[in-house]
Amino acid sequence: MVGHILWLAGISIAIATPASNTWVLVVAAVSMVLGVVAVTLGLRSYRRKSEIWAAFLWALPVSPVLLSLIVLGVTYL
């Protein structure tokens, strides 16, 4: 939910600027990097037998990463 809201705010600001192609790439790259960080932290939590935090961290980046891929496809295809 938090990732989705932050992604919506970032992509709304990116689309409102004249150089939207550049900002869409920046927002997509940031969401991908944060997604990798969340999954990595989830893996560390899983190894420490903290399944609840692992599940939360693994699910956190799903929506922003999928939405970024969709926006990149719509923008550049």
All heavy atoms as a GROMACS GRO file, in nm:
protein
  580
    1MET      N    1   0.082  -0.118   0.000
    1MET     CA    2   0.000   0.000   0.000
    1MET      C    3   0.087   0.125   0.000
    1MET      O    4   0.064   0.216  -0.078
    1MET     CB    5  -0.092  -0.005   0.122
    1MET     CG    6  -0.177   0.114   0.136
    1MET     SD    7  -0.327   0.093   0.044
    1MET     CE    8  -0.430   0.202   0.131
    2VAL      N    9   0.186   0.129   0.089
    2VAL     CA   10   0.274   0.246   0.097
    2VAL      C   11   0.353   0.259  -0.033
    2VAL      O   12   0.365   0.370  -0.088
    2VAL     CB   13   0.368   0.234   0.218
    2VAL    CG1   14   0.470   0.345   0.218
    2VAL    CG2   15   0.290   0.235   0.347
    3GLY      N   16   0.405   0.148  -0.082
    3GLY     CA   17   0.479   0.152  -0.207
    3GLY      C   18   0.394   0.198  -0.323
    3GLY      O   19   0.439   0.275  -0.408
    4HIS      N   20   0.269   0.154  -0.325
    4HIS     CA   21   0.177   0.193  -0.431
    4HIS      C   22   0.148   0.343  -0.425
    4HIS      O   23   0.148   0.411  -0.528
    4HIS     CB   24   0.046   0.114  -0.417
    4HIS     CG   25  -0.053   0.143  -0.523
    4HIS    ND1   26  -0.051   0.081  -0.645
    4HIS    CD2   27  -0.157   0.230  -0.527
    4HIS    CE1   28  -0.150   0.128  -0.719
    4HIS    NE2   29  -0.216   0.219  -0.649
    5ILE      N   30   0.125   0.396  -0.306
    5ILE     CA   31   0.096   0.539  -0.290
    5ILE      C   32   0.217   0.622  -0.330
    5ILE      O   33   0.205   0.723  -0.400
    5ILE     CB   34   0.051   0.570  -0.146
    5ILE    CG1   35  -0.086   0.506  -0.121
    5ILE    CG2   36   0.047   0.720  -0.120
    5ILE    CD1   37  -0.129   0.510   0.024
    6LEU      N   38   0.336   0.582  -0.286
    6LEU     CA   39   0.458   0.656  -0.324
    6LEU      C   40   0.480   0.650  -0.474
    6LEU      O   41   0.521   0.748  -0.537
    6LEU     CB   42   0.579   0.602  -0.249
    6LEU     CG   43   0.582   0.630  -0.099
    6LEU    CD1   44   0.700   0.560  -0.035
    6LEU    CD2   45   0.587   0.780  -0.074
    7TRP      N   46   0.452   0.533  -0.534
    7TRP     CA   47   0.468   0.520  -0.678
    7TRP      C   48   0.371   0.613  -0.750
    7TRP      O   49   0.407   0.680  -0.847
    7TRP     CB   50   0.446   0.376  -0.721
    7TRP     CG   51   0.466   0.357  -0.867
    7TRP    CD1   52   0.582   0.327  -0.930
    7TRP    CD2   53   0.367   0.369  -0.969
    7TRP    NE1   54   0.561   0.318  -1.065
    7TRP    CE2   55   0.430   0.345  -1.092
    7TRP    CE3   56   0.232   0.397  -0.969
    7TRP    CZ2   57   0.363   0.348  -1.212
    7TRP    CZ3   58   0.164   0.402  -1.090
    7TRP    CH2   59   0.230   0.377  -1.208
    8LEU      N   60   0.246   0.616  -0.706
    8LEU     CA   61   0.146   0.704  -0.769
    8LEU      C   62   0.186   0.851  -0.758
    8LEU      O   63   0.172   0.927  -0.855
    8LEU     CB   64   0.008   0.683  -0.705
    8LEU     CG   65  -0.067   0.559  -0.749
    8LEU    CD1   66  -0.193   0.543  -0.666
    8LEU    CD2   67  -0.100   0.563  -0.895
    9ALA      N   68   0.237   0.890  -0.643
    9ALA     CA   69   0.282   1.029  -0.627
    9ALA      C   70   0.399   1.059  -0.720
    9ALA      O   71   0.402   1.162  -0.789
    9ALA     CB   72   0.321   1.055  -0.482
   10GLY      N   73   0.495   0.968  -0.726
   10GLY     CA   74   0.611   0.989  -0.813
   10GLY      C   75   0.575   0.992  -0.960
   10GLY      O   76   0.622   1.078  -1.034
   11ILE      N   77   0.490   0.902  -1.004
   11ILE     CA   78   0.455   0.898  -1.146
   11ILE      C   79   0.366   1.016  -1.183
   11ILE      O   80   0.375   1.068  -1.294
   11ILE     CB   81   0.393   0.762  -1.184
   11ILE    CG1   82   0.420   0.731  -1.332
   11ILE    CG2   83   0.248   0.756  -1.157
   11ILE    CD1   84   0.559   0.702  -1.366
   12SER      N   85   0.282   1.063  -1.090
   12SER     CA   86   0.199   1.181  -1.117
   12SER      C   87   0.286   1.305  -1.136
   12SER      O   88   0.263   1.385  -1.226
   12SER     CB   89   0.101   1.204  -1.003
   12SER     OG   90   0.012   1.097  -0.993
   13ILE      N   91   0.386   1.320  -1.051
   13ILE     CA   92   0.480   1.433  -1.066
   13ILE      C   93   0.558   1.418  -1.196
   13ILE      O   94   0.580   1.516  -1.267
   13ILE     CB   95   0.573   1.440  -0.944
   13ILE    CG1   96   0.494   1.479  -0.819
   13ILE    CG2   97   0.686   1.540  -0.968
   13ILE    CD1   98   0.570   1.462  -0.690
   14ALA      N   99   0.598   1.297  -1.228
   14ALA     CA  100   0.677   1.273  -1.350
   14ALA      C  101   0.597   1.307  -1.475
   14ALA      O  102   0.649   1.367  -1.569
   14ALA     CB  103   0.724   1.129  -1.355
   15ILE      N  104   0.471   1.270  -1.479
   15ILE     CA  105   0.389   1.295  -1.597
   15ILE      C  106   0.356   1.443  -1.611
   15ILE      O  107   0.338   1.493  -1.723
   15ILE     CB  108   0.261   1.208  -1.591
   15ILE    CG1  109   0.300   1.062  -1.610
   15ILE    CG2  110   0.160   1.249  -1.696
   15ILE    CD1  111   0.188   0.964  -1.591
   16ALA      N  112   0.350   1.515  -1.500
   16ALA     CA  113   0.315   1.658  -1.503
   16ALA      C  114   0.429   1.745  -1.554
   16ALA      O  115   0.407   1.861  -1.587
   16ALA     CB  116   0.272   1.703  -1.364
   17THR      N  117   0.549   1.693  -1.562
   17THR     CA  118   0.664   1.773  -1.608
   17THR      C  119   0.678   1.763  -1.759
   17THR      O  120   0.634   1.666  -1.821
   17THR     CB  121   0.794   1.726  -1.542
   17THR    OG1  122   0.818   1.590  -1.580
   17THR    CG2  123   0.788   1.737  -1.392
   18PRO      N  124   0.740   1.864  -1.822
   18PRO     CA  125   0.759   1.859  -1.968
   18PRO      C  126   0.848   1.743  -2.015
   18PRO      O  127   0.828   1.690  -2.122
   18PRO     CB  128   0.825   1.992  -2.001
   18PRO     CG  129   0.804   2.079  -1.882
   18PRO     CD  130   0.784   1.990  -1.766
   19ALA      N  131   0.945   1.706  -1.934
   19ALA     CA  132   1.036   1.597  -1.972
   19ALA      C  133   0.987   1.467  -1.909
   19ALA      O  134   1.058   1.401  -1.835
   19ALA     CB  135   1.177   1.630  -1.926
   20SER      N  136   0.864   1.428  -1.941
   20SER     CA  137   0.804   1.313  -1.875
   20SER      C  138   0.877   1.182  -1.906
   20SER      O  139   0.884   1.094  -1.822
   20SER     CB  140   0.657   1.300  -1.910
   20SER     OG  141   0.641   1.275  -2.047
   21ASN      N  142   0.932   1.169  -2.027
   21ASN     CA  143   1.003   1.045  -2.061
   21ASN      C  144   1.120   1.021  -1.967
   21ASN      O  145   1.143   0.909  -1.923
   21ASN     CB  146   1.051   1.048  -2.205
   21ASN     CG  147   0.937   1.036  -2.303
   21ASN    OD1  148   0.828   0.994  -2.267
   21ASN    ND2  149   0.961   1.074  -2.426
   22THR      N  150   1.194   1.126  -1.936
   22THR     CA  151   1.309   1.113  -1.847
   22THR      C  152   1.264   1.078  -1.705
   22THR      O  153   1.320   0.988  -1.642
   22THR     CB  154   1.390   1.243  -1.845
   22THR    OG1  155   1.429   1.275  -1.977
   22THR    CG2  156   1.512   1.231  -1.757
   23TRP      N  157   1.163   1.148  -1.656
   23TRP     CA  158   1.117   1.124  -1.520
   23TRP      C  159   1.048   0.990  -1.504
   23TRP      O  160   1.055   0.929  -1.397
   23TRP     CB  161   1.028   1.239  -1.473
   23TRP     CG  162   1.111   1.357  -1.436
   23TRP    CD1  163   1.123   1.472  -1.504
   23TRP    CD2  164   1.197   1.368  -1.323
   23TRP    NE1  165   1.211   1.556  -1.441
   23TRP    CE2  166   1.258   1.494  -1.330
   23TRP    CE3  167   1.230   1.283  -1.218
   23TRP    CZ2  168   1.349   1.537  -1.234
   23TRP    CZ3  169   1.321   1.327  -1.123
   23TRP    CH2  170   1.378   1.452  -1.131
   24VAL      N  171   0.982   0.943  -1.606
   24VAL     CA  172   0.922   0.809  -1.599
   24VAL      C  173   1.032   0.705  -1.582
   24VAL      O  174   1.019   0.612  -1.503
   24VAL     CB  175   0.836   0.780  -1.724
   24VAL    CG1  176   0.803   0.633  -1.736
   24VAL    CG2  177   0.708   0.862  -1.720
   25LEU      N  178   1.142   0.723  -1.653
   25LEU     CA  179   1.255   0.631  -1.637
   25LEU      C  180   1.314   0.639  -1.496
   25LEU      O  181   1.349   0.537  -1.437
   25LEU     CB  182   1.364   0.663  -1.740
   25LEU     CG  183   1.335   0.618  -1.882
   25LEU    CD1  184   1.446   0.665  -1.975
   25LEU    CD2  185   1.320   0.468  -1.889
   26VAL      N  186   1.324   0.760  -1.442
   26VAL     CA  187   1.379   0.777  -1.307
   26VAL      C  188   1.289   0.710  -1.203
   26VAL      O  189   1.337   0.636  -1.117
   26VAL     CB  190   1.399   0.927  -1.275
   26VAL    CG1  191   1.431   0.948  -1.128
   26VAL    CG2  192   1.507   0.986  -1.363
   27VAL      N  193   1.159   0.735  -1.211
   27VAL     CA  194   1.066   0.674  -1.115
   27VAL      C  195   1.067   0.522  -1.128
   27VAL      O  196   1.066   0.449  -1.028
   27VAL     CB  197   0.923   0.731  -1.133
   27VAL    CG1  198   0.821   0.653  -1.053
   27VAL    CG2  199   0.919   0.878  -1.096
   28ALA      N  200   1.071   0.472  -1.251
   28ALA     CA  201   1.075   0.327  -1.272
   28ALA      C  202   1.203   0.267  -1.216
   28ALA      O  203   1.200   0.162  -1.150
   28ALA     CB  204   1.062   0.295  -1.421
   29ALA      N  205   1.316   0.333  -1.239
   29ALA     CA  206   1.444   0.282  -1.188
   29ALA      C  207   1.446   0.282  -1.036
   29ALA      O  208   1.490   0.185  -0.974
   29ALA     CB  209   1.559   0.365  -1.243
   30VAL      N  210   1.396   0.388  -0.975
   30VAL     CA  211   1.394   0.395  -0.829
   30VAL      C  212   1.303   0.287  -0.772
   30VAL      O  213   1.339   0.220  -0.674
   30VAL     CB  214   1.350   0.536  -0.782
   30VAL    CG1  215   1.318   0.538  -0.634
   30VAL    CG2  216   1.457   0.638  -0.814
   31SER      N  217   1.187   0.264  -0.833
   31SER     CA  218   1.097   0.161  -0.782
   31SER      C  219   1.158   0.022  -0.799
   31SER      O  220   1.140  -0.065  -0.713
   31SER     CB  221   0.960   0.169  -0.845
   31SER     OG  222   0.961   0.120  -0.976
   32MET      N  223   1.231   0.000  -0.908
   32MET     CA  224   1.296  -0.130  -0.928
   32MET      C  225   1.406  -0.151  -0.823
   32MET      O  226   1.417  -0.260  -0.765
   32MET     CB  227   1.358  -0.139  -1.067
   32MET     CG  228   1.261  -0.130  -1.180
   32MET     SD  229   1.153  -0.272  -1.187
   32MET     CE  230   1.055  -0.228  -1.327
   33VAL      N  231   1.486  -0.048  -0.797
   33VAL     CA  232   1.593  -0.060  -0.697
   33VAL      C  233   1.535  -0.084  -0.559
   33VAL      O  234   1.582  -0.171  -0.485
   33VAL     CB  235   1.684   0.066  -0.700
   33VAL    CG1  236   1.776   0.069  -0.580
   33VAL    CG2  237   1.763   0.071  -0.829
   34LEU      N  238   1.432  -0.008  -0.523
   34LEU     CA  239   1.369  -0.029  -0.392
   34LEU      C  240   1.303  -0.167  -0.384
   34LEU      O  241   1.301  -0.228  -0.277
   34LEU     CB  242   1.267   0.081  -0.364
   34LEU     CG  243   1.327   0.219  -0.340
   34LEU    CD1  244   1.217   0.322  -0.321
   34LEU    CD2  245   1.420   0.218  -0.220
   35GLY      N  246   1.253  -0.217  -0.496
   35GLY     CA  247   1.197  -0.352  -0.498
   35GLY      C  248   1.302  -0.457  -0.471
   35GLY      O  249   1.280  -0.551  -0.394
   36VAL      N  250   1.418  -0.440  -0.531
   36VAL     CA  251   1.528  -0.535  -0.508
   36VAL      C  252   1.574  -0.529  -0.363
   36VAL      O  253   1.599  -0.632  -0.300
   36VAL     CB  254   1.645  -0.507  -0.606
   36VAL    CG1  255   1.770  -0.584  -0.566
   36VAL    CG2  256   1.605  -0.541  -0.748
   37VAL      N  257   1.582  -0.409  -0.307
   37VAL     CA  258   1.621  -0.393  -0.167
   37VAL      C  259   1.519  -0.461  -0.075
   37VAL      O  260   1.556  -0.532   0.018
   37VAL     CB  261   1.637  -0.244  -0.132
   37VAL    CG1  262   1.650  -0.222   0.018
   37VAL    CG2  263   1.757  -0.185  -0.203
   38ALA      N  264   1.390  -0.441  -0.101
   38ALA     CA  265   1.286  -0.503  -0.018
   38ALA      C  266   1.292  -0.655  -0.026
   38ALA      O  267   1.279  -0.723   0.077
   38ALA     CB  268   1.148  -0.453  -0.059
   39VAL      N  269   1.311  -0.709  -0.145
   39VAL     CA  270   1.319  -0.854  -0.159
   39VAL      C  271   1.444  -0.908  -0.088
   39VAL      O  272   1.439  -1.013  -0.023
   39VAL     CB  273   1.317  -0.894  -0.308
   39VAL    CG1  274   1.353  -1.040  -0.327
   39VAL    CG2  275   1.180  -0.865  -0.368
   40THR      N  276   1.554  -0.836  -0.098
   40THR     CA  277   1.677  -0.879  -0.029
   40THR      C  278   1.658  -0.878   0.122
   40THR      O  279   1.699  -0.972   0.191
   40THR     CB  280   1.794  -0.787  -0.069
   40THR    OG1  281   1.808  -0.789  -0.210
   40THR    CG2  282   1.923  -0.832  -0.006
   41LEU      N  283   1.596  -0.772   0.174
   41LEU     CA  284   1.568  -0.766   0.317
   41LEU      C  285   1.471  -0.877   0.357
   41LEU      O  286   1.482  -0.934   0.466
   41LEU     CB  287   1.514  -0.629   0.356
   41LEU     CG  288   1.614  -0.514   0.351
   41LEU    CD1  289   1.543  -0.382   0.377
   41LEU    CD2  290   1.727  -0.536   0.448
   42GLY      N  291   1.375  -0.908   0.271
   42GLY     CA  292   1.283  -1.017   0.298
   42GLY      C  293   1.354  -1.151   0.305
   42GLY      O  294   1.322  -1.236   0.390
   43LEU      N  295   1.451  -1.171   0.218
   43LEU     CA  296   1.528  -1.295   0.221
   43LEU      C  297   1.608  -1.307   0.350
   43LEU      O  298   1.614  -1.414   0.411
   43LEU     CB  299   1.621  -1.301   0.099
   43LEU     CG  300   1.703  -1.428   0.081
   43LEU    CD1  301   1.611  -1.549   0.067
   43LEU    CD2  302   1.792  -1.416  -0.041
   44ARG      N  303   1.666  -1.196   0.393
   44ARG     CA  304   1.740  -1.197   0.520
   44ARG      C  305   1.646  -1.227   0.637
   44ARG      O  306   1.682  -1.302   0.728
   44ARG     CB  307   1.810  -1.063   0.542
   44ARG     CG  308   1.930  -1.045   0.450
   44ARG     CD  309   1.998  -0.913   0.470
   44ARG     NE  310   2.044  -0.899   0.607
   44ARG     CZ  311   2.079  -0.784   0.661
   44ARG    NH1  312   2.071  -0.672   0.591
   44ARG    NH2  313   2.120  -0.778   0.786
   45SER      N  314   1.527  -1.169   0.634
   45SER     CA  315   1.430  -1.196   0.741
   45SER      C  316   1.387  -1.343   0.740
   45SER      O  317   1.369  -1.404   0.846
   45SER     CB  318   1.308  -1.106   0.726
   45SER     OG  319   1.341  -0.973   0.749
   46TYR      N  320   1.369  -1.397   0.622
   46TYR     CA  321   1.329  -1.538   0.611
   46TYR      C  322   1.436  -1.630   0.668
   46TYR      O  323   1.405  -1.729   0.735
   46TYR     CB  324   1.300  -1.571   0.465
   46TYR     CG  325   1.253  -1.713   0.444
   46TYR    CD1  326   1.124  -1.750   0.481
   46TYR    CD2  327   1.337  -1.808   0.389
   46TYR    CE1  328   1.081  -1.880   0.463
   46TYR    CE2  329   1.295  -1.938   0.370
   46TYR     CZ  330   1.167  -1.973   0.408
   46TYR     OH  331   1.125  -2.102   0.390
   47ARG      N  332   1.560  -1.597   0.641
   47ARG     CA  333   1.670  -1.680   0.692
   47ARG      C  334   1.679  -1.671   0.844
   47ARG      O  335   1.730  -1.762   0.909
   47ARG     CB  336   1.802  -1.638   0.629
   47ARG     CG  337   1.813  -1.680   0.486
   47ARG     CD  338   1.945  -1.642   0.426
   47ARG     NE  339   1.951  -1.682   0.287
   47ARG     CZ  340   2.033  -1.631   0.198
   47ARG    NH1  341   2.117  -1.535   0.234
   47ARG    NH2  342   2.032  -1.673   0.075
   48ARG      N  343   1.633  -1.559   0.903
   48ARG     CA  344   1.633  -1.544   1.048
   48ARG      C  345   1.504  -1.597   1.110
   48ARG      O  346   1.475  -1.570   1.226
   48ARG     CB  347   1.652  -1.396   1.086
   48ARG     CG  348   1.795  -1.350   1.068
   48ARG     CD  349   1.808  -1.211   1.118
   48ARG     NE  350   1.763  -1.124   1.007
   48ARG     CZ  351   1.744  -0.995   1.014
   48ARG    NH1  352   1.763  -0.933   1.128
   48ARG    NH2  353   1.706  -0.926   0.911
   49LYS      N  354   1.425  -1.669   1.033
   49LYS     CA  355   1.301  -1.732   1.078
   49LYS      C  356   1.194  -1.631   1.117
   49LYS      O  357   1.113  -1.655   1.205
   49LYS     CB  358   1.327  -1.828   1.195
   49LYS     CG  359   1.429  -1.934   1.167
   49LYS     CD  360   1.382  -2.027   1.060
   49LYS     CE  361   1.485  -2.138   1.042
   49LYS     NZ  362   1.487  -2.192   0.912
   50SER      N  363   1.194  -1.516   1.051
   50SER     CA  364   1.089  -1.417   1.074
   50SER      C  365   0.999  -1.414   0.951
   50SER      O  366   1.010  -1.326   0.865
   50SER     CB  367   1.153  -1.280   1.100
   50SER     OG  368   1.054  -1.182   1.117
   51GLU      N  369   0.909  -1.511   0.943
   51GLU     CA  370   0.828  -1.529   0.822
   51GLU      C  371   0.730  -1.414   0.798
   51GLU      O  372   0.701  -1.381   0.684
   51GLU     CB  373   0.751  -1.662   0.828
   51GLU     CG  374   0.836  -1.784   0.805
   51GLU     CD  375   0.896  -1.838   0.933
   51GLU    OE1  376   0.859  -1.790   1.042
   51GLU    OE2  377   0.982  -1.928   0.924
   52ILE      N  378   0.680  -1.353   0.904
   52ILE     CA  379   0.584  -1.244   0.887
   52ILE      C  380   0.651  -1.124   0.819
   52ILE      O  381   0.597  -1.068   0.723
   52ILE     CB  382   0.521  -1.205   1.022
   52ILE    CG1  383   0.437  -1.321   1.074
   52ILE    CG2  384   0.438  -1.078   1.009
   52ILE    CD1  385   0.385  -1.302   1.213
   53TRP      N  386   0.767  -1.084   0.869
   53TRP     CA  387   0.840  -0.973   0.806
   53TRP      C  388   0.885  -1.009   0.665
   53TRP      O  389   0.883  -0.925   0.575
   53TRP     CB  390   0.960  -0.931   0.890
   53TRP     CG  391   0.923  -0.837   0.999
   53TRP    CD1  392   0.918  -0.863   1.132
   53TRP    CD2  393   0.882  -0.701   0.984
   53TRP    NE1  394   0.877  -0.753   1.200
   53TRP    CE2  395   0.854  -0.651   1.112
   53TRP    CE3  396   0.866  -0.617   0.874
   53TRP    CZ2  397   0.811  -0.521   1.132
   53TRP    CZ3  398   0.824  -0.487   0.895
   53TRP    CH2  399   0.796  -0.440   1.024
   54ALA      N  400   0.924  -1.133   0.645
   54ALA     CA  401   0.966  -1.176   0.512
   54ALA      C  402   0.850  -1.165   0.413
   54ALA      O  403   0.867  -1.114   0.302
   54ALA     CB  404   1.020  -1.319   0.517
   55ALA      N  405   0.733  -1.211   0.453
   55ALA     CA  406   0.617  -1.202   0.364
   55ALA      C  407   0.580  -1.056   0.335
   55ALA      O  408   0.548  -1.021   0.221
   55ALA     CB  409   0.498  -1.273   0.428
   56PHE      N  410   0.586  -0.971   0.436
   56PHE     CA  411   0.557  -0.829   0.417
   56PHE      C  412   0.656  -0.766   0.320
   56PHE      O  413   0.617  -0.696   0.226
   56PHE     CB  414   0.561  -0.756   0.551
   56PHE     CG  415   0.550  -0.607   0.538
   56PHE    CD1  416   0.429  -0.548   0.507
   56PHE    CD2  417   0.662  -0.526   0.555
   56PHE    CE1  418   0.419  -0.410   0.493
   56PHE    CE2  419   0.652  -0.389   0.541
   56PHE     CZ  420   0.530  -0.331   0.511
   57LEU      N  421   0.784  -0.791   0.340
   57LEU     CA  422   0.887  -0.730   0.255
   57LEU      C  423   0.882  -0.785   0.112
   57LEU      O  424   0.912  -0.714   0.017
   57LEU     CB  425   1.025  -0.751   0.316
   57LEU     CG  426   1.051  -0.668   0.442
   57LEU    CD1  427   1.177  -0.715   0.512
   57LEU    CD2  428   1.060  -0.520   0.408
   58TRP      N  429   0.846  -0.912   0.096
   58TRP     CA  430   0.836  -0.967  -0.039
   58TRP      C  431   0.715  -0.913  -0.113
   58TRP      O  432   0.719  -0.894  -0.234
   58TRP     CB  433   0.828  -1.119  -0.035
   58TRP     CG  434   0.961  -1.185  -0.008
   58TRP    CD1  435   1.083  -1.130  -0.027
   58TRP    CD2  436   0.982  -1.315   0.044
   58TRP    NE1  437   1.180  -1.219   0.010
   58TRP    CE2  438   1.121  -1.334   0.053
   58TRP    CE3  439   0.898  -1.417   0.081
   58TRP    CZ2  440   1.178  -1.451   0.100
   58TRP    CZ3  441   0.954  -1.534   0.128
   58TRP    CH2  442   1.093  -1.552   0.136
   59ALA      N  443   0.606  -0.886  -0.042
   59ALA     CA  444   0.486  -0.835  -0.107
   59ALA      C  445   0.489  -0.685  -0.131
   59ALA      O  446   0.418  -0.634  -0.217
   59ALA     CB  447   0.364  -0.870  -0.023
   60LEU      N  448   0.573  -0.613  -0.057
   60LEU     CA  449   0.578  -0.467  -0.065
   60LEU      C  450   0.607  -0.415  -0.205
   60LEU      O  451   0.537  -0.326  -0.254
   60LEU     CB  452   0.681  -0.415   0.036
   60LEU     CG  453   0.692  -0.265   0.054
   60LEU    CD1  454   0.563  -0.212   0.116
   60LEU    CD2  455   0.809  -0.232   0.144
   61PRO      N  456   0.704  -0.467  -0.280
   61PRO     CA  457   0.737  -0.408  -0.409
   61PRO      C  458   0.656  -0.460  -0.528
   61PRO      O  459   0.677  -0.414  -0.640
   61PRO     CB  460   0.885  -0.442  -0.427
   61PRO     CG  461   0.900  -0.572  -0.358
   61PRO     CD  462   0.807  -0.564  -0.240
   62VAL      N  463   0.565  -0.553  -0.508
   62VAL     CA  464   0.496  -0.614  -0.620
   62VAL      C  465   0.419  -0.511  -0.703
   62VAL      O  466   0.436  -0.500  -0.824
   62VAL     CB  467   0.404  -0.729  -0.572
   62VAL    CG1  468   0.315  -0.778  -0.685
   62VAL    CG2  469   0.486  -0.841  -0.516
   63SER      N  470   0.334  -0.436  -0.639
   63SER     CA  471   0.250  -0.338  -0.710
   63SER      C  472   0.332  -0.229  -0.779
   63SER      O  473   0.312  -0.203  -0.897
   63SER     CB  474   0.148  -0.278  -0.614
   63SER     OG  475   0.070  -0.183  -0.678
   64PRO      N  476   0.426  -0.162  -0.709
   64PRO     CA  477   0.503  -0.057  -0.777
   64PRO      C  478   0.587  -0.109  -0.895
   64PRO      O  479   0.597  -0.043  -0.998
   64PRO     CB  480   0.593   0.000  -0.668
   64PRO     CG  481   0.524  -0.030  -0.542
   64PRO     CD  482   0.454  -0.160  -0.565
   65VAL      N  483   0.644  -0.227  -0.881
   65VAL     CA  484   0.727  -0.280  -0.989
   65VAL      C  485   0.639  -0.315  -1.110
   65VAL      O  486   0.673  -0.282  -1.224
   65VAL     CB  487   0.809  -0.402  -0.941
   65VAL    CG1  488   0.874  -0.474  -1.057
   65VAL    CG2  489   0.915  -0.356  -0.841
   66LEU      N  490   0.526  -0.379  -1.087
   66LEU     CA  491   0.436  -0.411  -1.198
   66LEU      C  492   0.383  -0.284  -1.265
   66LEU      O  493   0.378  -0.275  -1.388
   66LEU     CB  494   0.320  -0.497  -1.150
   66LEU     CG  495   0.352  -0.641  -1.116
   66LEU    CD1  496   0.229  -0.711  -1.061
   66LEU    CD2  497   0.405  -0.714  -1.236
   67LEU      N  498   0.344  -0.186  -1.185
   67LEU     CA  499   0.296  -0.061  -1.242
   67LEU      C  500   0.406   0.011  -1.322
   67LEU      O  501   0.379   0.069  -1.426
   67LEU     CB  502   0.241   0.030  -1.132
   67LEU     CG  503   0.110  -0.017  -1.069
   67LEU    CD1  504   0.076   0.068  -0.948
   67LEU    CD2  505  -0.003  -0.014  -1.169
   68SER      N  506   0.529   0.006  -1.274
   68SER     CA  507   0.639   0.068  -1.348
   68SER      C  508   0.661   0.000  -1.482
   68SER      O  509   0.685   0.066  -1.583
   68SER     CB  510   0.769   0.061  -1.265
   68SER     OG  511   0.758   0.143  -1.152
   69LEU      N  512   0.653  -0.132  -1.483
   69LEU     CA  513   0.668  -0.204  -1.610
   69LEU      C  514   0.557  -0.168  -1.707
   69LEU      O  515   0.580  -0.150  -1.828
   69LEU     CB  516   0.671  -0.355  -1.585
   69LEU     CG  517   0.795  -0.408  -1.512
   69LEU    CD1  518   0.778  -0.555  -1.481
   69LEU    CD2  519   0.919  -0.384  -1.595
   70ILE      N  520   0.435  -0.153  -1.655
   70ILE     CA  521   0.322  -0.115  -1.742
   70ILE      C  522   0.342   0.025  -1.798
   70ILE      O  523   0.323   0.048  -1.918
   70ILE     CB  524   0.190  -0.127  -1.665
   70ILE    CG1  525   0.158  -0.273  -1.636
   70ILE    CG2  526   0.076  -0.061  -1.740
   70ILE    CD1  527   0.047  -0.294  -1.535
   71VAL      N  528   0.380   0.120  -1.712
   71VAL     CA  529   0.400   0.258  -1.759
   71VAL      C  530   0.516   0.265  -1.858
   71VAL      O  531   0.508   0.337  -1.958
   71VAL     CB  532   0.424   0.353  -1.639
   71VAL    CG1  533   0.473   0.489  -1.684
   71VAL    CG2  534   0.297   0.368  -1.558
   72LEU      N  535   0.622   0.191  -1.834
   72LEU     CA  536   0.733   0.189  -1.931
   72LEU      C  537   0.686   0.134  -2.065
   72LEU      O  538   0.722   0.185  -2.171
   72LEU     CB  539   0.849   0.106  -1.878
   72LEU     CG  540   0.932   0.170  -1.768
   72LEU    CD1  541   1.032   0.070  -1.712
   72LEU    CD2  542   1.003   0.294  -1.820
   73GLY      N  543   0.604   0.029  -2.061
   73GLY     CA  544   0.552  -0.027  -2.186
   73GLY      C  545   0.463   0.071  -2.260
   73GLY      O  546   0.472   0.086  -2.382
   74VAL      N  547   0.376   0.140  -2.187
   74VAL     CA  548   0.286   0.238  -2.251
   74VAL      C  549   0.364   0.358  -2.303
   74VAL      O  550   0.335   0.410  -2.410
   74VAL     CB  551   0.178   0.282  -2.149
   74VAL    CG1  552   0.101   0.402  -2.200
   74VAL    CG2  553   0.084   0.168  -2.120
   75THR      N  554   0.466   0.400  -2.230
   75THR     CA  555   0.542   0.519  -2.269
   75THR      C  556   0.632   0.492  -2.389
   75THR      O  557   0.643   0.577  -2.478
   75THR     CB  558   0.629   0.566  -2.150
   75THR    OG1  559   0.543   0.592  -2.040
   75THR    CG2  560   0.704   0.694  -2.186
   76TYR      N  561   0.696   0.378  -2.395
   76TYR     CA  562   0.798   0.355  -2.496
   76TYR      C  563   0.759   0.256  -2.606
   76TYR      O  564   0.837   0.235  -2.698
   76TYR     CB  565   0.927   0.309  -2.429
   76TYR     CG  566   0.986   0.419  -2.346
   76TYR    CD1  567   0.977   0.417  -2.207
   76TYR    CD2  568   1.048   0.527  -2.406
   76TYR    CE1  569   1.030   0.518  -2.131
   76TYR    CE2  570   1.101   0.629  -2.331
   76TYR     CZ  571   1.092   0.625  -2.194
   76TYR     OH  572   1.143   0.725  -2.119
   77LEU      N  573   0.642   0.196  -2.600
   77LEU     CA  574   0.604   0.104  -2.708
   77LEU      C  575   0.500   0.165  -2.798
   77LEU      O  576   0.431   0.250  -2.782
   77LEU     CB  577   0.549  -0.027  -2.649
   77LEU     CG  578   0.652  -0.113  -2.578
   77LEU    CD1  579   0.585  -0.239  -2.524
   77LEU    CD2  580   0.765  -0.153  -2.669
   0.00000   0.00000   0.00000
